[in-house]
Amino acid sequence: MLPQLWVKKVITRHSGERADFPGTGGEFARHVLDEMKLDHVKVEETDLGDHYDPEAKVVRLSPQHLNGRSLSAVVIAAHEAGHAMQDATGYPPLQARTRLAKQAIRAEKVGAVVMLAAPIVMALAKAPYLLVLEVFAGVMLLALSIRPSLGAPNQRTGAGAEPDAGTDSIAGPAASAPPVPTVDPAADEQG
């Protein structure tokens, strides 16, 4: 929770419009996607938080990030475009997160049905202990849908969508970093 607050504070601090930026966050996302030959990925506005939807192949940005000329707008647009790159390269953590989000959505629906059926089951069975058992099962199913959304994203718009920029804890770099050269002291002494 504390890292998320810090990220939000930094994003807010750098959200002021800058006249020296040649384009908006949305234009930058489109540019990055085009340079990576991801012309099929769309960039659109949303009120549900910045995220990449791997099923719809859409980078969705909030109005202030899509149309803004701030450092925050550009960085968040780049971050979300990075998820599109991860999707295009088959990045395993993104695939796992998408799979978990789909399962969480299904579990949430089952949990809601179980909770709604609880009074009916109790009335038909005339056994109060069944109500307690069913409510417990429903709460557990609903809790399953909440847990993946803490480390993965967002169940609002579909599998793999992010709630807010900077809060995703599972996504990594779009490409691996180059190896760091090492120095062998024994080899230096011989040479």
N, C-alpha and C positions, 0 to 999 in steps of 0.2 A: 504494500500500500504506500509506503513512504517513497519508493522510487517513482511511482506513478505521480505522486504529488509534485515531486521535484521536476519531472518531465513536463507536466502541465505548466508549472511556474516558468520554466525556460521557454516553452512554446509561447506563452503569453508575453514574456519579456521581449521576444523577437517578432511579435506579430504586427508591429507598426509598418505602415505602408512606406515603401522606398521608391523614390522617383528614379533612382539609378538602375533599377532592375528592368531589363528590356522586355520582360513578359510576365505573365501570371503563372500561378502554380499549375493551373490546368494546361496552359500552353507548354510549360516545361515538361509535364508528365507526357503529353503527346509527343514532344520532341524526343524524349528518352525512349519511349516505346517505338517510335519510327526508326530511330538509330539502331535499335536492337531487332529490327525487322518484325516487330509485333504489331503490324498494321491492323490486325483483326481485333485487338484489344481496344475497347472503347473507353473514353474518359467522360464521366457525367457527374452532375451535381446530385447531392443527397442531403437530407436532413438527419440521417441516421448515423452519422459519424464517418470519418475517413476509413476506407477499407478497400481491399481488393476482393472481388468475388470470383473464385476460380471456376465456378460452374458457368456463370454468365460471361466470363472473360471481360470483366468491367472493372476499371479503377473508378471508385466513387469518392468524391471529395466534397466536403462541406462548402457552402457558398464562399466563406471567407478564404478558404484555401484554393478553391477552383479559380476564383476571380481576383484573389489578392496578389499584390506585388510585395510581399514581405518575405523575410528570410524563412519564417515558419511555413508559409505557403509553399515555397519552393522545396524545402527540406521534406515536408510531409508528402508532397507530390512525388518526389524522388523515392521516398520510402515505399509508398504504395506501388509505384512502377516497378520497384525492386521485387515485390511479391509476384508481379506478372512475369518477370524474368525467371524467378524461382519456379513458377508454374510451368513455364515453357521448357525449362531444362529438367523437369521431373524431380525437383529437390525433395528428398524423402521427408524431412520434417514438415514441409507444407502439405504434402500428401497425407501424412498421418494426422495433422491438425484438421484437415478437411474431413477425413473419415470420422474423427472424434466428434466434430461438430454435427455431422449427419446423425450419428448415434445419439447424441444429446437431444437433438430435436425429436427423434422418435421416442426416447425415454420420457421426455417432457409431456408428449401427447398421451402416452400410456398412463403416466402418473396422474394426469388431469382426469382421464376417464375413470381410473380407480377411485379417485377422490369423489367424483360426482356420483359414482355408483354406490358408495359406502352407505348412505341412508337407505337406499332401496334394498340392498343386501340385508341390512339389519332388520328392516321391516319384514322381509320375507322369511328370514331365518329365525327371527325372534330370539337372537342370541347376541347380547351386547358385546361379548368378547370378540365376535367376528368383526364388529365395527372397529374396535381398537386395533385388531390385527390388520384390517384393510386400510385404516388411516395410516398406520405405521408403514405399510407397504407403499402406499401412495406418496407419503412424505419422502421415503427413501428413493423412489423413482424420480421424484422432482429434484431431490438433492443431487442425483446423478447428472441431471441436466445443468445444474448450476456449477458443479465442480470443473468440468472441462472448460467452461467459459471464463474461468479465472486465469488459466494459462494460455488458452487458445482464444479465439474470439467468439464471436458474436453470433447469436442465434437469430438476430432480427431479420437479416436479409438472406440467409442461406448459409450453407456450409462454408467455413473458412473465412467468413467476413470478419473484419476487425472492428472493435468498438471505437477505439480512438487511436490516433497515431502515437507511437512511442510506448504503447502499453503491451505490445505483444512480446511475450517472453520466449517464444519457441522459434521464431523466424531468425534465420541467420543470414550471412552474406549471400548475395546472388552468385558470386563466384568465389572460389577459394583463394586465399591470399598466397602470394608467391612464397616459396620456401626461404627461410632466413639462413644465410650462409654461416657455417660454423668454422671456427679456427681450431686446429689440432696443435697444441703446444709441442708435442713430440715431433711432429713433422717440421715445425719451424726450426727446431734445434738441429735436425739432420741436414737441412738445406742451407 
